[in-house]
């Protein structure tokens, strides 16, 4: 029975898998994760918090990669057979409209030191995409890029698109990196919540030292742009609702159950 670590930045973005715990299967609280037990597999749901630094710290700790004294220790719930990253992303090209579901083939980073592109598992990605398409859910394979800042304008998105990426988020790269260093196959399934032409409030002014939103400052920025904020929140909610059935189908399929030595990459 495979063990899959499912990473999401927030409780809202984790809803597509948390709903399974409420609907069926048994669940329990592990050390920093919700453990979902099902007849066809075990899933550890790990909410990292927003931003690259939070994602890196949580992923390294969960995979048993953190240094002693900084959360180092064995993997959170045992070494996983696979890692699944889910959540929202922004579109960087005209073809990626809101609510479009995407699977990353590789992940880039805007971070320092010329971080190399990281490949997602082609075998698991193929299995996931084919299963969803067989069920009538369109999934686009894209290159994703992770940025510590929010792409709030079209100019921001066009600048990121020059890397060759078609979607942007704030957490995938460090999680994919942790999985790669642990020798665990990883897939990324996200949904576009804001498209290339979306204009949103400049929430970058509310980011704290960890790259997450400071609630008080974010609230003031939201008050200053109420219509844009309302559109953004509504778009996020619609996107997560779109992602829910896709994640449910994947976790109830045999995509992860068939993991074996030939499928590790």
C-alpha positions as CSV (number, residue, x, y, z in Angstrom):
1,X,0.0,0.0,0.0
2,X,1.8,3.2,-1.2
3,X,2.4,6.2,1.1
4,X,2.0,9.5,-0.7
5,X,2.9,12.9,0.8
6,X,0.5,15.6,-0.4
7,X,1.9,19.2,-0.1
8,X,-0.3,22.3,-0.2
9,X,0.5,25.9,0.8
10,X,-2.7,26.5,2.7
11,X,-5.7,24.7,4.2
12,X,-7.8,26.1,1.3
13,X,-5.4,24.7,-1.3
14,X,-5.4,21.4,0.6
15,X,-9.2,21.1,0.4
16,X,-9.2,18.8,-2.6
17,X,-7.6,16.1,-0.5
18,X,-8.9,17.1,3.0
19,X,-12.4,16.5,1.7
20,X,-11.5,12.8,1.2
21,X,-10.8,12.5,5.0
22,X,-14.3,13.8,5.7
23,X,-16.0,11.6,3.1
24,X,-14.4,8.2,3.6
25,X,-11.3,6.5,5.0
26,X,-9.9,7.0,8.5
27,X,-7.6,9.8,9.4
28,X,-5.4,10.8,12.3
29,X,-3.1,13.6,13.2
30,X,0.6,12.8,12.8
31,X,3.5,15.0,13.7
32,X,2.7,18.0,11.5
33,X,0.5,16.2,9.1
34,X,-3.0,14.8,8.7
35,X,-2.7,11.1,7.9
36,X,-5.5,9.6,5.7
37,X,-5.8,5.9,5.7
38,X,-7.7,4.3,2.7
39,X,-7.9,0.7,1.4
40,X,-5.9,1.8,-1.6
41,X,-3.2,3.9,0.1
42,X,-2.0,6.2,2.8
43,X,-1.8,10.0,2.3
44,X,0.1,12.4,4.6
45,X,-1.3,16.0,4.0
46,X,1.3,18.6,4.8
47,X,0.4,22.3,4.8
48,X,3.6,24.3,4.3
49,X,2.4,27.9,4.6
50,X,2.8,30.4,1.8
51,X,6.2,31.2,0.2
52,X,9.4,29.5,-0.8
53,X,11.1,29.6,2.6
54,X,8.2,28.0,4.4
55,X,7.9,25.4,1.7
56,X,11.6,24.6,1.8
57,X,11.6,24.3,5.6
58,X,8.4,22.1,5.8
59,X,9.5,19.9,2.8
60,X,13.0,19.3,4.2
61,X,11.6,18.5,7.6
62,X,8.9,16.2,6.2
63,X,11.4,14.3,4.1
64,X,13.9,13.9,6.9
65,X,16.4,16.3,5.2
66,X,16.6,19.1,7.7
67,X,19.9,19.5,9.7
68,X,19.9,18.5,13.3
69,X,18.6,21.2,15.5
70,X,16.5,22.6,12.6
71,X,13.8,20.0,12.6
72,X,16.1,17.2,11.4
73,X,15.0,13.6,11.9
74,X,13.3,10.7,10.1
75,X,10.7,11.3,7.4
76,X,7.4,12.6,8.9
77,X,5.3,9.4,8.4
78,X,8.0,7.1,6.9
79,X,9.7,7.5,3.6
80,X,7.0,8.2,1.0
81,X,6.6,6.3,-2.2
82,X,5.7,9.5,-4.0
83,X,5.1,13.2,-3.5
84,X,2.1,15.1,-4.9
85,X,2.0,18.9,-4.9
86,X,-1.4,20.6,-5.3
87,X,-2.7,24.1,-5.2
88,X,-3.2,27.3,-7.2
89,X,-0.9,28.9,-9.8
90,X,-0.9,31.9,-12.1
91,X,-1.0,31.7,-15.9
92,X,1.9,33.3,-17.8
93,X,0.6,32.7,-21.4
94,X,-2.5,33.6,-23.3
95,X,-3.6,29.9,-23.5
96,X,-3.8,29.3,-19.8
97,X,-7.1,30.7,-18.8
98,X,-8.5,30.7,-15.2
99,X,-9.6,27.2,-13.9
100,X,-7.2,25.4,-16.4
101,X,-5.6,22.4,-14.7
102,X,-1.9,22.0,-15.3
103,X,0.7,19.3,-14.6
104,X,4.3,20.4,-14.4
105,X,6.8,18.5,-16.5
106,X,9.6,20.5,-14.9
107,X,10.0,23.3,-12.3
108,X,12.2,26.3,-12.5
109,X,13.2,28.8,-9.9
110,X,13.8,32.6,-9.8
111,X,16.0,32.1,-6.8
112,X,19.7,32.9,-6.6
113,X,22.6,30.8,-7.6
114,X,21.1,29.8,-10.9
115,X,19.0,26.9,-9.5
116,X,18.8,24.2,-12.1
117,X,15.5,23.0,-13.7
118,X,14.1,20.1,-11.8
119,X,12.2,17.3,-13.6
120,X,8.9,16.0,-12.3
121,X,8.4,12.2,-12.6
122,X,7.6,11.6,-16.3
123,X,6.1,8.2,-15.5
124,X,3.8,9.4,-12.7
125,X,2.9,12.6,-14.6
126,X,1.9,10.5,-17.7
127,X,-0.2,8.2,-15.6
128,X,-1.9,11.1,-13.8
129,X,-2.6,13.1,-17.0
130,X,-3.8,10.1,-18.9
131,X,-6.2,9.0,-16.1
132,X,-7.7,12.5,-15.8
133,X,-8.1,12.9,-19.6
134,X,-9.7,9.4,-19.8
135,X,-12.2,10.8,-17.2
136,X,-12.9,13.8,-19.3
137,X,-10.8,16.3,-17.4
138,X,-8.4,18.3,-19.6
139,X,-4.9,18.8,-18.2
140,X,-2.2,20.8,-19.8
141,X,1.5,19.8,-19.4
142,X,3.5,22.9,-18.6
143,X,6.8,24.1,-17.3
144,X,6.3,25.8,-14.0
145,X,8.4,28.4,-12.2
146,X,8.5,29.2,-8.5
147,X,9.0,32.8,-7.4
148,X,9.2,34.3,-3.9
149,X,7.2,37.3,-5.0
150,X,3.6,37.4,-6.2
151,X,3.1,38.1,-9.9
152,X,0.5,40.9,-9.6
153,X,0.6,42.5,-13.0
154,X,0.8,41.4,-16.6
155,X,4.3,42.8,-16.8
156,X,5.4,40.6,-13.9
157,X,4.0,37.6,-15.7
158,X,5.5,38.4,-19.1
159,X,8.9,38.8,-17.4
160,X,8.6,35.3,-15.8
161,X,7.4,33.8,-19.1
162,X,10.7,34.7,-20.7
163,X,12.1,31.7,-18.7
164,X,10.0,29.4,-20.8
165,X,7.6,28.7,-18.0
166,X,3.8,28.9,-18.5
167,X,2.7,28.9,-14.9
168,X,4.0,30.4,-11.7
169,X,3.6,29.6,-8.0
170,X,5.4,30.2,-4.7
171,X,6.1,26.8,-3.3
172,X,6.7,24.0,-5.9
173,X,10.4,24.2,-6.5
174,X,11.7,23.6,-2.9
175,X,9.3,20.7,-2.5
176,X,10.3,19.2,-5.8
177,X,13.9,19.7,-4.8
178,X,13.4,18.0,-1.4
179,X,11.7,15.0,-3.2
180,X,14.6,14.8,-5.7
181,X,17.2,14.8,-2.9
182,X,15.3,12.1,-1.0
183,X,15.0,10.0,-4.2
184,X,11.2,10.1,-4.3
185,X,9.2,10.6,-7.5
186,X,7.2,13.9,-7.5
187,X,4.3,15.2,-9.5
188,X,2.7,18.7,-9.4
189,X,-1.0,19.3,-10.2
190,X,-2.2,22.9,-10.0
191,X,-5.1,25.0,-11.2
192,X,-4.8,28.5,-12.7
193,X,-6.5,31.0,-10.4
194,X,-5.3,34.2,-12.2
195,X,-4.6,34.5,-15.9
196,X,-2.0,36.6,-17.8
197,X,-4.2,39.7,-17.9
198,X,-5.4,39.6,-14.3
199,X,-4.6,42.7,-12.2
200,X,-4.5,42.2,-8.5
201,X,-3.6,44.3,-5.4
202,X,0.1,44.5,-4.7
203,X,0.2,42.0,-1.9
204,X,4.0,41.9,-2.2
205,X,4.0,44.9,0.2
206,X,2.5,42.6,2.8
207,X,5.0,39.8,2.6
208,X,6.9,39.0,5.7
209,X,10.5,37.8,6.1
210,X,9.3,34.2,5.4
211,X,7.7,35.2,2.2
212,X,4.2,34.7,3.6
213,X,1.4,37.3,4.0
214,X,1.3,39.4,7.1
215,X,-2.4,39.4,7.9
216,X,-2.7,42.9,9.1
217,X,-0.8,44.5,6.2
218,X,-2.6,42.3,3.7
219,X,-6.0,43.4,5.2
220,X,-5.1,47.1,4.7
221,X,-4.0,46.5,1.1
222,X,-7.3,44.6,0.5
223,X,-9.3,47.5,1.9
224,X,-7.5,49.8,-0.6
225,X,-8.6,47.6,-3.6
226,X,-11.9,46.0,-2.6
227,X,-13.1,45.1,-6.1
228,X,-9.8,43.5,-7.1
229,X,-9.6,41.6,-3.9
230,X,-13.1,40.3,-4.2
231,X,-12.4,39.1,-7.8
232,X,-9.2,37.4,-6.6
233,X,-10.9,35.6,-3.7
234,X,-13.8,34.5,-6.0
235,X,-11.4,33.3,-8.6
236,X,-9.4,31.3,-6.0
237,X,-12.5,29.6,-4.8
238,X,-13.7,28.7,-8.3
239,X,-10.3,27.3,-9.1
240,X,-10.1,25.1,-6.0
241,X,-13.6,23.8,-6.8
242,X,-12.3,22.9,-10.2
243,X,-9.3,21.1,-8.8
244,X,-11.3,19.0,-6.3
245,X,-12.6,16.3,-8.6
246,X,-9.3,16.0,-10.4
247,X,-7.4,15.3,-7.1
248,X,-10.1,12.9,-5.9
249,X,-9.9,10.9,-9.2
250,X,-6.1,10.7,-8.9
251,X,-6.0,9.7,-5.2
252,X,-8.7,7.0,-5.9
253,X,-6.9,5.7,-9.0
254,X,-4.1,3.2,-9.2
255,X,-1.6,5.8,-10.4
256,X,0.4,5.6,-7.1
257,X,-0.5,2.0,-6.3
258,X,1.5,0.9,-9.3
259,X,4.8,2.5,-8.1
260,X,7.6,0.1,-8.3
261,X,11.3,0.2,-9.1
262,X,10.7,0.7,-12.8
263,X,8.5,3.7,-12.0
264,X,10.7,5.5,-9.5
265,X,11.6,8.2,-12.0
